[in-house]
Amino acid sequence: MSDDGIDLTHTFYGRCAQLYDLVANVPGVRSWRARAASALDLSSGDTVVEMGCGTGANFPHLRELVGPEGRVVGVDVVPAMLGQARRRVDRAGWENVYAVRGDARRPPVAEADAVLSTFLVGMLDPPAPAVREWITLVRPGGRVATLNAGRSDRTVALPVNILLRAFVRLTAPGHRGTARAPVRSLEARWDEARGALLEGTVDHREERFGLGIVRLASGRVPDAND
């Protein structure tokens, strides 16, 4: 994401944080988020960092997996999103979940047992350096997972692809002004992020769901035995 992209993101998501939170928590989307969290193979007591945590929609899934002994750290650059995330934490009474302001490309985190990003890498330009940075933060044996959307090649998904194109134009301001169509730019960035993830990790797992429009990729950071 360029600095101009960050400014656009501040403007759009600052205005629409509440609407974003509603969409992020509809049942189907919530199930995708739960599956992304599960891909990290978290254990009680782990520390997990979410890059681009938004309104904290993933916090319940991550907190359940690490338990009260673990720690969840959400990083986001948009103050309005962080405000929603912190209110979610306060309502739940979680003392081990934190929402901090920071750039996912240069996260203010030293070390973690796992890193998650959902619907973020398509907004980073370029995404590969950020993914490589996330991998360096994770202790050997920990996992990195990323979730993003793209067009499905299933015939039955044609109406969903149309909705996806409209949604990306509306909600991904970092793509505006580029020569490539927004949804193609989203997919190209996913491919780049996925490539960096697979290159820097082992024990890869990939899934598609939501009629094939949602892509999940994860990998384990190598340890001495790999």
Beta strands, then each sheet from edge to edge (+ up, - down):
strand 1: 47-51
strand 2: 71-76
strand 3: 97-101
strand 4: 112-118
strand 5: 138-149
strand 6: 202-209
strand 7: 214-220
sheet 1: 3+ 2+ 1+ 4+ 5+ 7- 6+
end
